[in-house]
Amino acid sequence: MVLVCNQMGASEAVTCNPSQLSPYLGALQSGSAPSQDCCARLKGQQSCLCGYLKGPNMKQYVNSPNARKVVGQCGVTLPNC
């Protein structure tokens, strides 16, 4: 699934590509501290999180307790969709 989303206040579009979050999976599965790469990728896909939360295939990776922990440690806020 690839979604194209516009970032708030930016004129360029972000390509929502869940595979960009692959560095995030280790921290998600183990609950360990996220790497810098993980946080950078998560921040790059931040405008896509609503789409991921609404999608049945991605929701578990964005809305689980470990996911919320990692997202918070990266300084990313989950949107209210």
GROMACS elastic network, one bead per residue, 0.5 to 0.9 nm:
[ bonds ]
;  ai    aj funct       b0    kb
    1    16     6  0.82840   500
    1    17     6  0.71338   500
    1    18     6  0.76096   500
    2    15     6  0.70062   500
    2    16     6  0.54654   500
    2    17     6  0.52712   500
    2    18     6  0.75673   500
    3    14     6  0.85881   500
    3    15     6  0.62289   500
    3    17     6  0.69935   500
    3    48     6  0.76441   500
    3    51     6  0.76494   500
    4    13     6  0.66706   500
    4    14     6  0.60132   500
    4    16     6  0.55716   500
    4    17     6  0.86723   500
    4    48     6  0.80882   500
    5    13     6  0.58702   500
    5    14     6  0.54749   500
    5    15     6  0.64939   500
    5    16     6  0.66982   500
    5    47     6  0.66335   500
    5    48     6  0.63746   500
    5    51     6  0.88543   500
    6     9     6  0.84372   500
    6    10     6  0.71871   500
    6    11     6  0.74767   500
    6    12     6  0.67882   500
    6    14     6  0.60056   500
    6    15     6  0.86661   500
    6    47     6  0.71458   500
    6    48     6  0.87126   500
    7    10     6  0.53650   500
    7    11     6  0.75101   500
    7    12     6  0.72490   500
    7    13     6  0.64657   500
    7    14     6  0.67725   500
    7    46     6  0.85914   500
    7    47     6  0.57145   500
    7    48     6  0.87220   500
    8    11     6  0.84096   500
    8    47     6  0.78192   500
   10    13     6  0.77203   500
   14    17     6  0.89279   500
   14    44     6  0.79905   500
   14    45     6  0.74427   500
   14    47     6  0.75848   500
   14    48     6  0.79706   500
   15    45     6  0.80843   500
   15    48     6  0.82496   500
   16    19     6  0.89667   500
   16    20     6  0.82689   500
   16    45     6  0.63891   500
   16    47     6  0.81485   500
   16    48     6  0.56068   500
   16    49     6  0.87410   500
   16    51     6  0.85293   500
   16    52     6  0.88718   500
   17    20     6  0.56736   500
   17    21     6  0.78428   500
   17    45     6  0.78059   500
   17    48     6  0.84238   500
   18    21     6  0.55310   500
   18    22     6  0.76168   500
   18    45     6  0.82657   500
   18    48     6  0.89723   500
   18    52     6  0.81300   500
   18    58     6  0.79240   500
   19    22     6  0.54821   500
   19    23     6  0.89777   500
   20    23     6  0.76951   500
   20    24     6  0.87401   500
   20    41     6  0.63767   500
   20    42     6  0.81800   500
   20    44     6  0.87454   500
   20    45     6  0.78030   500
   21    24     6  0.52469   500
   21    25     6  0.70686   500
   21    38     6  0.70541   500
   21    41     6  0.59245   500
   21    42     6  0.63492   500
   21    45     6  0.78770   500
   22    25     6  0.54954   500
   22    26     6  0.80357   500
   22    38     6  0.78522   500
   22    41     6  0.85428   500
   23    26     6  0.65231   500
   23    27     6  0.79559   500
   23    34     6  0.85008   500
   23    35     6  0.77651   500
   23    37     6  0.65633   500
   23    39     6  0.85568   500
   23    41     6  0.75913   500
   23    42     6  0.89280   500
   24    27     6  0.56941   500
   24    28     6  0.61063   500
   24    29     6  0.87480   500
   24    34     6  0.69616   500
   24    35     6  0.79820   500
   24    37     6  0.81625   500
   24    39     6  0.75174   500
   24    41     6  0.77894   500
   24    42     6  0.73385   500
   24    67     6  0.88687   500
   24    70     6  0.82248   500
   25    29     6  0.59652   500
   25    30     6  0.84408   500
   25    38     6  0.83912   500
   25    61     6  0.81132   500
   26    29     6  0.53586   500
   26    30     6  0.61105   500
   26    31     6  0.79775   500
   26    32     6  0.77716   500
   26    34     6  0.79808   500
   26    38     6  0.89523   500
   27    30     6  0.52653   500
   27    31     6  0.51611   500
   27    33     6  0.60982   500
   27    34     6  0.52731   500
   27    35     6  0.78996   500
   27    38     6  0.81906   500
   27    66     6  0.78706   500
   27    67     6  0.81981   500
   27    70     6  0.68091   500
   28    31     6  0.54493   500
   28    32     6  0.74507   500
   28    34     6  0.81873   500
   28    61     6  0.74017   500
   28    62     6  0.88611   500
   28    64     6  0.85514   500
   28    65     6  0.89184   500
   28    66     6  0.54620   500
   28    67     6  0.54089   500
   28    68     6  0.88634   500
   28    69     6  0.84192   500
   28    70     6  0.66574   500
   29    32     6  0.81270   500
   29    66     6  0.72007   500
   29    67     6  0.84309   500
   30    33     6  0.87849   500
   30    66     6  0.78310   500
   31    34     6  0.84024   500
   31    65     6  0.88193   500
   31    66     6  0.53326   500
   31    67     6  0.79834   500
   31    69     6  0.75249   500
   31    70     6  0.72788   500
   32    66     6  0.86450   500
   32    70     6  0.79722   500
   33    69     6  0.89015   500
   33    70     6  0.69306   500
   33    73     6  0.74540   500
   34    37     6  0.80635   500
   34    38     6  0.58381   500
   34    39     6  0.65935   500
   34    70     6  0.62165   500
   34    71     6  0.87112   500
   34    73     6  0.72957   500
   34    74     6  0.72398   500
   35    38     6  0.50082   500
   35    39     6  0.63976   500
   35    40     6  0.86137   500
   35    74     6  0.88706   500
   36    39     6  0.51763   500
   36    40     6  0.60623   500
   36    41     6  0.85800   500
   36    74     6  0.83614   500
   37    40     6  0.50400   500
   37    41     6  0.61022   500
   37    42     6  0.84442   500
   38    41     6  0.53131   500
   38    42     6  0.60990   500
   38    43     6  0.86189   500
   38    74     6  0.81932   500
   39    43     6  0.60172   500
   39    44     6  0.84392   500
   39    70     6  0.84111   500
   39    71     6  0.78320   500
   39    73     6  0.83117   500
   39    74     6  0.51016   500
   39    75     6  0.81325   500
   39    76     6  0.83648   500
   40    43     6  0.51886   500
   40    44     6  0.61411   500
   40    45     6  0.87334   500
   40    74     6  0.81990   500
   41    45     6  0.62911   500
   41    46     6  0.85660   500
   42    45     6  0.51719   500
   42    46     6  0.59977   500
   42    71     6  0.76454   500
   42    74     6  0.77934   500
   42    76     6  0.77126   500
   43    47     6  0.82323   500
   43    74     6  0.78661   500
   43    75     6  0.84053   500
   43    76     6  0.65884   500
   44    47     6  0.76604   500
   44    48     6  0.87321   500
   45    48     6  0.52886   500
   45    49     6  0.68220   500
   46    49     6  0.54310   500
   46    50     6  0.84837   500
   46    76     6  0.72974   500
   46    77     6  0.82934   500
   46    78     6  0.81565   500
   46    79     6  0.88523   500
   47    50     6  0.72383   500
   47    51     6  0.85263   500
   47    79     6  0.88480   500
   48    51     6  0.54690   500
   48    52     6  0.63930   500
   48    53     6  0.87962   500
   49    53     6  0.59805   500
   49    54     6  0.85324   500
   49    62     6  0.75155   500
   49    78     6  0.70062   500
   49    79     6  0.70683   500
   49    81     6  0.89751   500
   50    53     6  0.50081   500
   50    54     6  0.62028   500
   50    55     6  0.86160   500
   50    78     6  0.80138   500
   50    79     6  0.63650   500
   50    80     6  0.76033   500
   50    81     6  0.57019   500
   51    54     6  0.51672   500
   51    55     6  0.61660   500
   51    58     6  0.86097   500
   51    59     6  0.88290   500
   51    81     6  0.85504   500
   52    55     6  0.51270   500
   52    56     6  0.80198   500
   52    57     6  0.79574   500
   52    58     6  0.51443   500
   52    59     6  0.57143   500
   52    61     6  0.83746   500
   52    62     6  0.69887   500
   53    56     6  0.77087   500
   53    58     6  0.65268   500
   53    60     6  0.80269   500
   53    61     6  0.85339   500
   53    62     6  0.63297   500
   53    63     6  0.68936   500
   53    79     6  0.89231   500
   53    81     6  0.78013   500
   54    57     6  0.88759   500
   54    58     6  0.78563   500
   54    59     6  0.64021   500
   54    81     6  0.79429   500
   55    58     6  0.54966   500
   55    59     6  0.57341   500
   56    59     6  0.55060   500
   56    60     6  0.76344   500
   57    60     6  0.70853   500
   57    61     6  0.82545   500
   58    61     6  0.53815   500
   58    62     6  0.65980   500
   58    63     6  0.86876   500
   59    62     6  0.52664   500
   59    63     6  0.57293   500
   59    64     6  0.80110   500
   60    63     6  0.54659   500
   60    64     6  0.56691   500
   60    67     6  0.83309   500
   61    64     6  0.63029   500
   61    66     6  0.87089   500
   61    67     6  0.62517   500
   62    65     6  0.88347   500
   62    66     6  0.87343   500
   62    67     6  0.53278   500
   62    68     6  0.69753   500
   62    71     6  0.82579   500
   62    78     6  0.84179   500
   63    66     6  0.81820   500
   63    67     6  0.58653   500
   63    68     6  0.61820   500
   63    78     6  0.86216   500
   64    67     6  0.50136   500
   64    68     6  0.62182   500
   64    69     6  0.86301   500
   65    68     6  0.51917   500
   65    69     6  0.62694   500
   65    70     6  0.87693   500
   66    70     6  0.61765   500
   66    71     6  0.85093   500
   67    70     6  0.51517   500
   67    71     6  0.59744   500
   67    72     6  0.84338   500
   68    71     6  0.51028   500
   68    72     6  0.60593   500
   68    73     6  0.85635   500
   68    77     6  0.88951   500
   68    78     6  0.78446   500
   69    72     6  0.52013   500
   69    73     6  0.61937   500
   69    74     6  0.87193   500
   70    73     6  0.50088   500
   70    74     6  0.62360   500
   70    75     6  0.87272   500
   70    76     6  0.87942   500
   71    74     6  0.51747   500
   71    75     6  0.64554   500
   71    76     6  0.53093   500
   71    77     6  0.68973   500
   71    78     6  0.74612   500
   72    75     6  0.50487   500
   72    76     6  0.56471   500
   72    77     6  0.66482   500
   72    78     6  0.84290   500
   73    76     6  0.75989   500
   74    77     6  0.88637   500
   78    81     6  0.89242   500
